[in-house]
Amino acid sequence: MNRVSRTVLVLGAIATATATATAAVPGTAGAKQLTPRQLAGQRVIYSYPGLTPPDALLQRIRAGEAGGVIFFGENISSSSQIAGVVKQLRAAAKQSPVREPLLLMTDQEGGKVRRLPGEPALSEKQVGQAADPEAAAKAAGTGAGNNLAGVGMNVNLAPVLDVYRQAGNFIDEYGRSYSNDPAKAATLGRDAIAAQQATGVTATAKHFPGLGAAPAGSNTDVAPVTLNLSRDELRATDEAPYAKTAAKLAMLSWATYPALDPKNPAGLSPTIVQQELRGRDGYCGVTITDALEAGALQEFGDTGHRAVLAAKAGVDLILASGRDVSQGDAAADALTAALGTGQLPDFTASVQRISALRKGLS
């Protein structure tokens, strides 16, 4: 094929993808269509270093090329400081052609895993051990939601629904699991999610299909983790808390589960995302990757390649959490290219789910 013919075909694919996906994004200014880069950006969550968001991030937001921002401890010195940052980001978003709220998120699980000062003070393990665990779960959900809403955030990457197996293992070490009983973990997760979302803050069920069996030191942020559990155990124990979950977001694990997919981590696996989470467990909400820079993905190429693999697997949002705006740009650029060459046939469905979520937020 000659170069001119190839260029025409690529441009045609971009135009077709743009027209299709734009129809799924009602929150745009007037009848103006979004560019492929803007459409791809709706699927990327950006991050940045330090206390002050850089101009590059503000420019992306104003251009309608970012779906949201995640905040870490290094971004937050106090509630009033981060509230000011959120206000700045929201002001930038008002100049964007996308008329839907940014997804502004953090990890406020409770106990030792809190980015904001304040509630919830109890860890999930402490909630599970409380005299009235269900009341404690509801209080934690309400506390987390009110805390985030108070500074202008609208998404919490919590609760953890992992069912731990042994005391002191990876997920139990910091008290991040409600229980080693899947029924109890499901009940408390349900209560926390309902209470949190009643405050207007979206909850995230994580880390599907579960990290509860990961031994101490098995951290996907650092290195690959393989969990050799049977399909029956995964479904009866680890996936149980996700059945009929009302969480509007679900985060995929970066562990590998050979009984379900021997080759791919969960967040890169069409089998796990589409057949297990959406098919078997009936999840209809928005899906999100764990950290795209995770050590577990060291054999899966660079940022852009990972982003495209996750999107091909069926994950909606790409979490570029490396505290570097260029990481988010690399993910969005790769998605733009993949969209233009027809590699993402489910792109419109993802944009529709994200748009529906954002329209319901403030």
C-alpha positions in Angstrom: 0.0 0.0 0.0 1.4 3.4 -0.9 1.9 6.1 1.7 -0.9 8.4 0.4 -3.5 5.6 0.4 -2.5 4.6 3.9 -2.8 8.2 5.1 -6.3 8.5 3.6 -7.4 5.2 5.3 -6.0 6.3 8.7 -7.7 9.7 8.5 -10.9 8.0 7.5 -10.7 5.7 10.5 -10.1 8.6 12.8 -13.1 10.5 11.4 -15.3 7.5 11.7 -14.2 6.8 15.3 -14.6 10.5 16.2 -18.1 10.8 14.8 -19.2 7.6 16.6 -17.6 8.4 20.0 -18.6 12.1 20.0 -22.3 11.0 19.8 -21.7 9.3 23.1 -20.4 12.4 24.8 -23.4 14.7 25.3 -21.6 17.0 27.7 -19.8 19.0 25.1 -20.1 22.7 24.2 -22.9 23.1 21.7 -22.6 20.8 18.7 -18.8 20.9 18.6 -17.2 17.6 18.1 -14.3 16.4 20.2 -11.0 15.6 18.5 -9.6 12.1 18.8 -7.1 13.3 21.4 -9.9 14.9 23.5 -11.8 11.6 23.3 -8.8 9.6 24.3 -8.1 12.0 27.2 -11.5 11.3 28.7 -10.2 7.9 29.5 -7.0 9.0 31.3 -6.6 10.0 34.9 -3.6 12.2 35.4 -1.3 12.8 38.3 1.4 15.3 39.2 4.3 15.8 41.7 4.3 18.1 44.7 1.7 20.5 46.1 1.1 22.6 43.0 -0.4 21.3 39.8 1.9 22.2 36.8 0.8 24.4 33.9 1.0 21.3 31.6 -1.8 19.7 33.6 -3.9 22.8 33.6 -3.5 23.1 29.9 -4.6 19.6 29.3 -7.7 20.2 31.4 -8.6 23.4 29.6 -8.1 21.7 26.3 -10.6 18.9 27.3 -7.8 16.3 27.1 -8.0 14.9 30.7 -10.7 12.8 32.3 -9.6 13.4 35.9 -6.8 13.7 38.4 -5.6 11.5 41.3 -4.1 13.0 44.5 -1.5 11.4 46.7 0.0 12.4 50.1 2.7 14.4 48.4 0.0 16.6 46.8 -1.7 17.4 50.1 -0.4 19.5 53.0 -3.8 20.2 54.6 -7.5 20.0 53.7 -7.6 23.7 53.0 -4.6 23.5 50.7 -6.0 20.7 48.6 -9.4 22.3 48.5 -7.7 25.3 46.8 -6.0 23.0 44.3 -9.3 21.3 43.5 -11.0 24.7 43.0 -8.2 25.6 40.6 -8.6 22.4 38.6 -12.4 22.9 38.4 -11.9 26.4 37.2 -9.6 25.1 34.4 -12.3 22.5 33.5 -14.9 25.2 33.0 -12.9 26.4 30.1 -13.0 23.0 28.5 -15.3 21.9 25.7 -16.3 19.0 27.9 -19.2 20.0 30.1 -18.9 17.3 32.7 -17.1 17.3 36.0 -13.5 16.0 36.2 -13.1 12.8 38.1 -11.1 14.0 41.2 -10.0 11.1 43.3 -7.8 9.8 46.0 -7.3 6.7 48.2 -9.2 7.2 51.5 -9.5 3.6 52.7 -9.2 4.3 56.4 -6.7 3.6 59.0 -3.1 3.8 57.7 -4.2 4.3 54.1 -5.5 7.8 54.0 -4.3 10.7 51.8 -6.5 13.3 53.5 -6.5 14.1 57.2 -9.6 12.9 59.0 -12.2 10.2 58.5 -12.4 7.3 58.2 -10.1 6.7 61.2 -10.7 3.0 61.4 -9.1 0.6 59.0 -11.3 -2.0 57.3 -9.9 -4.7 59.6 -10.9 -2.6 62.6 -14.4 -2.1 61.0 -14.7 -5.8 60.7 -13.7 -6.3 64.3 -16.0 -3.6 65.7 -18.9 -4.5 68.1 -21.3 -3.6 65.4 -19.4 -4.0 62.1 -22.3 -3.0 59.8 -22.8 0.3 61.7 -19.0 0.9 61.6 -18.9 0.2 57.9 -21.7 2.7 57.3 -20.0 5.3 59.5 -16.7 4.8 57.6 -18.4 5.2 54.3 -20.2 8.4 55.4 -17.0 9.8 56.9 -14.9 9.1 53.8 -17.6 10.6 51.5 -18.1 13.7 53.6 -14.3 14.2 53.9 -13.7 14.0 50.2 -16.8 16.1 49.3 -15.6 18.7 51.8 -12.5 19.4 49.7 -14.3 19.1 46.3 -13.2 15.6 45.4 -15.9 13.2 43.9 -14.3 9.8 43.7 -12.8 7.6 46.4 -10.6 4.6 45.3 -12.1 2.5 48.2 -13.3 0.2 49.7 -11.0 -2.7 49.3 -13.1 -5.9 48.9 -10.2 -8.3 49.1 -10.8 -11.3 51.3 -7.6 -12.0 53.2 -6.5 -15.5 53.9 -3.8 -15.3 56.6 -3.1 -12.7 59.3 -0.2 -10.5 58.2 -0.3 -11.3 54.6 -0.1 -8.5 52.0 -3.6 -7.1 52.2 -4.0 -7.8 56.0 -0.6 -6.2 56.9 -2.1 -2.7 56.9 -5.6 -3.7 57.9 -7.0 -3.3 54.4 -9.5 -6.2 54.4 -12.8 -6.4 56.3 -12.6 -10.1 56.9 -11.4 -13.6 55.8 -15.1 -14.5 55.4 -16.3 -13.6 51.9 -19.9 -13.1 53.1 -18.9 -10.7 55.8 -16.6 -8.8 53.5 -19.4 -8.5 50.9 -21.9 -7.2 53.5 -19.5 -4.6 55.0 -18.4 -3.5 51.5 -22.0 -3.1 50.5 -22.7 -1.0 53.6 -19.7 1.2 53.1 -20.3 1.7 49.4 -24.0 2.7 50.0 -23.1 5.1 52.7 -20.3 6.7 50.8 -22.2 7.1 47.6 -25.1 8.7 49.5 -22.8 11.6 50.1 -22.3 12.1 46.4 -18.9 10.6 46.3 -18.3 7.6 44.0 -17.0 4.4 45.6 -14.5 2.0 44.0 -14.6 -1.7 44.6 -11.0 -3.1 44.4 -8.9 -5.1 43.5 -10.8 -7.5 41.2 -10.7 -10.5 41.2 -8.9 -10.1 44.6 -5.6 -9.8 46.3 -6.6 -11.5 49.5 -4.4 -14.6 48.9 -1.3 -12.6 48.2 1.5 -13.5 50.6 3.3 -10.8 52.6 5.6 -8.8 50.4 3.7 -9.6 47.2 3.1 -6.1 46.0 2.1 -5.6 42.4 3.4 -2.0 42.6 6.9 -3.5 42.8 7.0 -6.8 40.9 4.8 -9.4 39.2 2.5 -11.4 41.4 1.0 -14.7 40.5 -1.9 -16.2 42.6 -2.3 -19.9 41.9 -5.8 -20.3 43.1 -8.4 -22.6 41.6 -11.2 -21.1 39.5 -13.7 -22.4 42.1 -11.9 -20.7 45.0 -11.5 -17.4 43.1 -15.2 -17.4 42.3 -16.5 -18.6 45.7 -14.2 -16.5 47.8 -12.5 -13.6 46.0 -15.2 -12.6 43.6 -18.0 -13.0 46.0 -18.0 -9.4 47.3 -18.3 -8.1 43.8 -21.5 -9.9 42.9 -24.2 -7.3 42.5 -22.0 -4.5 44.0 -23.4 -1.0 43.7 -20.0 0.6 43.5 -19.9 2.9 40.4 -16.2 2.1 39.8 -14.3 -1.2 40.0 -10.5 -1.4 40.0 -8.7 -4.4 38.4 -5.8 -6.1 40.1 -2.4 -6.3 38.4 -1.8 -9.9 39.7 -2.0 -12.8 37.3 -4.5 -15.6 38.0 -3.5 -18.7 35.9 -6.9 -20.4 36.5 -8.6 -17.5 34.7 -5.9 -16.3 32.3 -2.3 -17.7 32.5 -0.8 -15.0 30.3 -2.1 -11.6 31.4 -2.5 -9.6 34.6 -6.2 -9.1 35.4 -6.3 -5.5 34.2 -4.9 -6.6 30.8 -7.1 -9.7 30.5 -10.2 -9.6 28.3 -11.2 -12.9 29.9 -11.1 -11.4 33.4 -12.6 -8.0 32.6 -15.3 -9.0 30.2 -16.1 -12.7 31.0 -15.6 -12.7 34.8 -16.3 -9.1 36.0 -18.9 -8.0 33.5 -20.2 -11.4 32.4 -20.3 -13.7 35.3 -20.5 -11.1 38.1 -22.8 -8.8 36.1 -20.8 -5.6 36.7 -22.2 -2.7 34.6 -20.2 0.3 36.0 -17.0 2.0 35.1 -13.7 0.0 35.3 -10.3 1.5 36.1 -6.8 0.1 36.1 -4.5 0.1 39.1 -1.3 2.2 38.7 -0.1 2.0 35.1 3.5 2.3 36.2 3.3 -0.8 38.4 6.3 -3.2 38.5 3.9 -6.0 37.8 3.7 -4.7 34.2 7.5 -4.7 33.5 7.1 -7.2 30.7 4.2 -5.4 29.0 6.0 -2.6 27.3 6.0 1.2 27.9 3.2 3.4 29.2 1.4 3.7 25.8 1.5 0.0 25.1 0.1 -0.8 28.6 -2.7 1.8 28.1 -3.7 0.3 24.8 -3.6 -3.3 26.2 -5.8 -2.3 29.1 -8.3 -0.6 26.8 -8.4 -3.6 24.5 -9.1 -5.8 27.5 -12.1 -3.6 28.2 -11.0 -1.4 31.0 -12.5 2.1 30.7 -10.2 4.4 32.7 -6.4 4.4 32.6 -4.7 5.4 35.9 -1.5 7.3 35.1 -0.5 7.7 38.7 3.3 8.1 38.3 3.1 11.8 39.4 4.2 12.9 36.0 2.0 14.7 33.5 4.0 13.2 30.6 2.9 9.7 31.7 -0.8 10.7 31.2 0.1 12.3 27.9 1.9 9.1 26.7 -1.2 7.0 27.6 -3.6 9.4 25.9 -1.4 9.7 22.8 -1.3 5.9 22.5 -5.1 5.6 22.9 -5.5 8.3 20.2 -3.4 6.4 17.7 -5.1 3.1 18.5 -8.5 4.7 18.1 -7.5 6.1 14.7 -6.3 2.7 13.4 -9.5 0.9 14.6 -7.8 -1.1 17.4 -10.4 -0.1 20.0 -13.9 -1.3 18.8 -15.4 -0.9 22.3 -14.2 2.7 22.6 -17.7 4.2 22.4 -19.1 2.0 25.1 -16.3 3.0 27.4 -16.9 6.7 26.7 -20.6 6.3 27.3 -20.0 4.7 30.7 -17.5 7.3 31.8 -19.8 10.1 30.6 -22.8 8.7 32.5 -20.7 8.5 35.7 -19.4 12.1 35.3 -22.8 13.5 34.6 -24.0 12.2 38.0 -21.2 13.9 39.9 -20.7 17.5 41.1 
